[in-house]
Amino acid sequence: MFEVIPAIDLRDGKCVRLMQGDYDRETVFSDDPAAVAARWTSAGARLIHVVDLDGAAAGRPSNLGVLRAIRAATSAVIEYGGGLRDDAAVEEAMAAGADRVVVGTALISRPEWVASLCERYGGRVVAGIDARDGRVATNGWRTDSSLTTSEVVQRANDIGLHWALFTDISRDGTLEGPNLTSLRSVVDEARFSVIASGGVARLEDIEAIKAAGARAVILGRAIYTGRVDLAEAIALVQETTTTC
């Protein structure tokens, strides 16, 4: 089933959104991320995507206390990423309430470790593939690697990942619509299920992402600004899935 997943991005313990991954272009939407999680759960979300922006930049989780509060506030599956680059960090995140963990930088710098995670945790491991101008970014999107999106997709295939989150950084937070061309390329090459993120501004964007072959979409700024109603989006994909 296609999933609509609300995002909660954490910075300094607050729920924020960045523009194109730029830490200097931040909008704070709530001082209470746990309350936001409860709100999205009430709207019908079955999975919530939590990003520790401080952790991504620092290389180690920095908002585990907030993650615990979110866990206490929702029954939804929690997908958590940001600074997960060794066993201890992954174990801490899971102990704090993460059902699934997202690794991005480690897929570039330590693919053998990501492979070992998949052996231990299977479908609880999600790869983050964050692309900017055809290259994959790392370290909280602050550094561009030498690897192309296609090369990283192949690496994820070789590792045997079940899930990967593809984000076009140039569209993230812009409300300009998703990069469907890039998304289709990833879907065509992937032997894993693709979660799409970046640029969604309307219900039609969600339908287009589903039609492109993704298995899920993450919504951020669009639901925080009211451009998209989360409950309506969830109802839409459930209706189209039932109709198909």
N, C-alpha and C positions, 0 to 999 in steps of 0.2 A: 504493500500500500504506500502511496505517495504521502510524505509527511511535510507539514508546514511547521517550522521550528522557530520560535522566537529566540532572539539573542539577548543576553545580558552581558555587556562589557563592563568590566570592573577596573576602576582606577582610583586609588586612594580611598577604597571602601565604598565608592559611589557608583551608580549606574550611569554610564556615559556613552556617547557615540563619537567616533573620530571621523574626519573627512579624509578619504583616501589613505587611511592609516597614519595620518599626520598627528603626532602627539601634541602639536602646537595648535591644532584646530579641533578643539574638544568642546562638546556640548554636554553639560550635566543634566540628566533627565530625572534623577531621583537620588536622594540620600539614603534610601532604604531598598536595596536590591532584593531583599527577601520579600518585601511587600509587592514588588514588581513581579517576582516569580509567582506569588500567590494569585496575582491579577491575571497573568497569562495562563495559569492552570485553570482558573475559573472560566476563561474564554475557550477552553477545550484543548489546550496544548498537552500533548502526551510526552513531549521531549523538549527540553530547554537547553540551549547552547550557551555555556558560560565561558567567557574569555577573560583571563587574568592578564590585563595589559601590562601591569607593573611586573608581573612574573615573566612575561615574554621578553620585556626589555632587560630584566635583571638576570635571566637565565635560571630562575628558581621561583616556584610559586610564592606569591606574596599576599594573597587574599584568601587563605584557607579558612580563616575565621568567618568570612562572609560566605564562603561556600557552605560551611556548616549551617549557617543561618538559613540559607536558601534551601538546603536539604530538609531542614525542619519545617519549612513553609510550603513544600510541594511534594506531591506523590509522583510527579512526572519523572521520567528518566532524565538524568542530568549528564550532559556531555561537557567535559571541562578541559580546557587547554590553556597554555601559557607558562613557559618555563619548565616543561616536563622533559628533562634531558638525562635523567638517570633513574635507576630503580627506586631509590629512596623517594624521589619527587613523585613518581607514579603511585607508590604505595601510600604516601601521605595524602595525595588527592583522593584516592579511593577510600581511604579511612575517613576522610572528611565528608564523603557523600557522593563522589563522582561514580556514576555507573559506567561511563565510557570516557576514555582519555584521548586527547588530540595531541599528536606530535607533529611538529613541522620542521623546525631547525634540525632536529636529530635525524630526520629522513635524509637530509643533505650531508650532515657531518658524521653520523654514526648509523648507517643503514643496517649494519649487522646487529646492533642493539635493538633497533625497531623490529627486525626479524625475530629476535628472541622474545620480544614482548608479544608478538603475534602468536608464537608457539605457546606462550603461557596463557594469554587472555583472549585469543581469537577475535571474535567480533566486537570486543570491548575496546579495541584499538582503532582509532581513526587517524588517517594521515591528513595533515593540512598542506595543501598545495596552493600557495599564494603567489600569483603571477603578476608581474609588472613589465610591460613591453616585451613579453615573450620569455622573460627570465623569472626564475623562482626566487622570491625574497625570503630572508631568514631574520632571526633576532628581532622579533616583533615588527617585521617589515622594514626595518631600518637598514638592512644590508641586502644587496642584490648578489645572488650566487652566480657562478659561471654556467649553471645548468639551465637548459631550456625546459619549458613546461612538458614537452613531449618526453624528454629524457627522464624527468622525475616520475611521470606517469609510468614509464617502462620500469623504473626502479620499484615503484609500488607494486606493479604486476609481478615482478620477479620475487618480491618479498612474500607475496601472497596475502596482501591486505584485503579485508572484507569491505572497508569503507574508506572513502577519501572525500575531503571537503575542498572543493575548488573555488577559489576567490579571485576575481579580477580586481586587483587593488585600485586600478584607475577608475572603477565604477563604484567602489565601496563608499557608502555614505552620500553618494551624489544624487540619488533618485533620478538618474538618467536612463534607467532601464538596463537589463543585464546584457553582457556580451555573449550573445547566443552563438556566434560563430566559434569563439574560443571554447565555449561549453560543449558544443557538438563535437569539436575535435577531441576534447578530453573523453567524452562519453564513447566515441568511436574507438579510441585506443585502449580504454580501460577494461580490465578484467575484474573490476570491483564496482561496487555501487557508488554512484557519484552524488554528493550533496552540493548544491549550487548556492553561491552567495555573492552579493555585490550588485547594487544598482536597482533592486526591485522597488517600484514606485506605485504599482497598481495591480489589480487582480489579473489583468490580461498578461502581465509579466510572469505571474505564477503559472498560468496556463501554458505560456510559451516555453517555460523551463521544463515543465512536465512533458510537453510534446517533444522537447529536444532529447529526452531520454534520461534525465536526472531522476533520482529516486526520492529526493527531498530538496527543500529550499529553506534557507535561513532568512528571516526577516529582521531587520534592525530599525534603521531610521524611519522607514515607512510606517511602522506600527506605533512608534513613539511620537510622531508628528500627526498621526491621524489620517495619513494618506491611505492607509489600508487598515481595515478593521480585522483584527486577528480571528475573531469568531467567524466572521463572514468568509475569510480566506479558507479556514479549516472546513467550513460547511461546503464551500465551492468544490474543493478537491474530493471530498467524500462523495458529493453528488456525481461528479464526473467519473469517479472510480466505479461507483455503483452502476452508472449508465453504460459504461464500456462493456 
